[in-house]
Amino acid sequence: MLVSLTKYTLDRIEDGYAVFLKYPEEEEQEQLIILQSAINKPVQVGDRVLIEEIDDFYQIEILKEETEQKKTEIQSLMDRLRKKNQ
């Protein structure tokens, strides 16, 4: 049995597929594409997840704390950019 456990960030959902980028690099060449209907729970763009792959089946765990931290960092950066441009 082949088991793989890796962190990803959900980059986008297009044409019924979820496109995850491998964390922390989050570059296009290290992506995992999963049929949206094969995902065991609802995920949103920007979610940091832990994906366990067992013989071509995927178990996804949403890392809520890491996702919230990342969203806070992005919001802070956006606020600073807005202030800078005023």
MOFEN-V91021 format. One line per field, one symbol per residue. psi: psi as a letter, one per 30 degrees, with the letter a starting at -180 (. if undefined). Layout:
# MOFEN-V91021
psi=???
This chain:
# MOFEN-V91021
psi=kkkkjkklkjelkkhgkkjkkkkfehlefilkkkkeffkflkllkfkklkkkkjhgkkkkkkieeeeeeeeeeeeeeeeeeeeef.
